[in-house]
C-alpha cells in the first residue's frame, strides 16, 4: 500500500481548540477517502523560511497515512484544505516504498557477489 505524508501549515494565531478541530478535519478528509492515518506529528509553531500572507510563523502538522487513494481523492483532500482560510500551505507527498527498494538493493548486491565469485574461480 502506498505511503503518503501531508504537511499542513496553519495560521499561527489560532486557539488550541481550533488546532485540534483542524487536525480532526484533516484525519476525517483522509479516512473518508479510504485512507488510514498512521501518525500525526505536531511540530507546533515554527518560524517559516519566508513570509506567507504577511505571517512569519506557522503551526506545523505532519500527517502520515497509507491507502489506495485515487489521484482524484488525493486532489480533493488538498483542495478542501486549501479552501480553508486558516490553512497557509499544504504539501502532499507520496513516500517511496522503502521495503521494495531495500529488497532490490539486496538482490543487486547478491548478484554482484555471485558474479564476481564466478570470475575468481575461472581465473585460477
C-alpha positions in Angstrom: 0.0 0.0 0.0 1.4 3.4 -0.8 2.5 5.7 2.0 1.8 9.4 2.0 2.9 12.4 4.0 0.8 15.5 4.3 2.4 18.7 5.7 -0.1 21.4 6.6 0.8 24.9 7.8 -1.9 26.6 9.8 -2.4 30.2 10.9 -0.2 30.7 14.0 -2.7 32.9 15.8 -5.5 30.3 16.4 -6.6 28.9 19.7 -5.5 25.4 20.8 -9.1 24.1 20.4 -9.1 25.3 16.7 -5.9 23.4 16.0 -7.4 20.2 17.5 -10.5 20.7 15.3 -8.4 21.3 12.2 -6.3 18.1 12.9 -9.5 16.2 13.2 -10.7 17.7 9.9 -7.5 16.5 8.2 -7.9 13.0 9.6 -11.6 12.9 8.5 -10.8 14.0 5.0 -8.3 11.2 4.7 -10.4 8.4 6.3 -13.5 9.4 4.2 -11.4 8.5 1.1 -10.3 5.1 2.3 -7.0 6.2 3.8 -5.7 5.1 7.1 -3.9 7.7 9.3 -0.8 6.1 10.8 0.8 9.1 12.6 0.1 12.7 13.4 3.2 14.7 14.2 2.6 18.2 15.6 5.7 20.4 15.3 3.8 23.4 16.8 4.6 27.0 16.0 7.7 27.4 13.9 9.4 30.2 12.0 9.0 29.9 8.2 11.7 30.5 5.7 9.7 33.3 4.1 6.5 35.2 5.0 3.2 33.8 3.8 0.2 36.1 3.9 2.4 38.6 5.9 3.0 35.9 8.6 6.5 34.8 9.5 5.4 31.8 11.7 3.0 28.9 11.1 1.7 26.0 13.1 3.1 22.9 11.5 1.3 19.5 11.4 2.6 16.4 9.6 0.2 13.6 8.9 1.4 10.2 7.7 -1.1 7.9 6.1 -1.5 4.8 3.9 -4.2 3.7 1.5 -5.2 3.0 -2.1 -6.4 6.6 -2.7 -7.1 7.6 -6.3 -5.5 10.7 -7.7 -8.9 12.4 -7.6 -9.2 11.6 -3.9 -5.8 13.0 -3.1 -6.6 16.1 -5.1 -9.8 16.5 -3.2 -8.0 16.3 0.2 -5.6 19.1 -0.7 -8.3 21.2 -2.4 -10.5 21.1 0.7 -7.6 22.1 2.9 -6.6 25.0 0.6 -10.1 26.4 0.6 -9.9 26.9 4.4 -8.7 30.4 5.3 -6.8 29.1 8.4 -4.5 26.9 6.2 -1.5 28.8 4.9 0.1 25.9 2.9 -0.4 22.2 2.0 2.1 19.8 0.7 1.2 16.2 -0.1 4.0 13.7 -0.9 3.9 10.1 -1.8 6.8 8.4 0.0 8.8 5.7 -1.7 8.3 2.1 -0.7 11.5 1.6 1.3 10.9 -2.2 1.7 10.8 -2.8 -2.0 13.8 -0.5 -2.6 15.9 -2.3 0.1 14.9 -5.7 -1.5 16.1 -4.5 -4.9 19.4 -3.3 -3.4 20.0 -6.6 -1.6 19.2 -8.6 -4.7 21.6 -6.5 -6.8 24.4 -7.0 -4.2 23.8 -10.7 -4.2 24.1 -10.8 -8.0 27.3 -8.8 -7.9 28.8 -11.1 -5.3 27.8 -14.2 -7.1 29.1 -12.7 -10.4 32.5 -11.8 -9.0 32.8 -15.2 -7.3 32.4 -16.9 -10.7 35.1 -14.7 -12.2 37.5 -15.5 -9.4 37.0 -19.3 -10.0 37.8 -19.1 -13.7 41.0 -17.1 -13.2 42.7 -19.9 -11.2 
